[in-house]
Amino acid sequence: MADRSLFEFVADVLHGATPADLGEVQCTHHRHGIKIWVEGTTKPPREHYEAQVVGRQQVPGASPLAIEVGFHSEHPDEADNETVIATLIRSERSWRKLLGKEPFIGTFLGPAAHWRRVSEIWPDPDMSDPELVFELADRLTEYVTALEPFRGGLRPTGPTKPHRA
């Protein structure tokens, strides 16, 4: 991967993988993560999809690190984050059919306890595995495809591939 980060490669793959009917995918990335959104803003909104490296202090049992993949609501006001998550909980039965049992609904990993997430943890990934780029892009695309219709008032439009075991 030479001078480019894992998440820069993920960004490249994501642009071609997200269904066009959800809107244009925007993203920003850095060495330890990527944020994705489908709104027309140039900087990430408070509600976005994310994959990021997290340390073992946030994920007991991970040694030395893990990757979190999913959706974040990062409003300054906890009540706003709860409202966002309540909307997703109402549609949980539908999106779980696409995402499976892995996503956890709850508080943010880390010091911002007022933020909320619908995400999963991948403990101890092989960061040198070239397939990790495609696995992360695929899973982020699944999150966007599964959750965005319920966030933006759209409805799922057709069959999507089932979640891998």
Secondary structure, 3 states (H helix, E strand, C coil): CCCCCHHHHHHHHHHHHCCHHHCCCEEEEECCEEEEECCCCCCCCCEEEEEEEEECCCCCCCCCEEEEEEEEECCCCHHHHHHHHHHHHHCHHHHHHHHCCCCEEEECCCCCCCCEEEEEEEECCCCCCCHHHHHHHHHHHHHHHHHHHHHCCCCCCCCCCCCCC
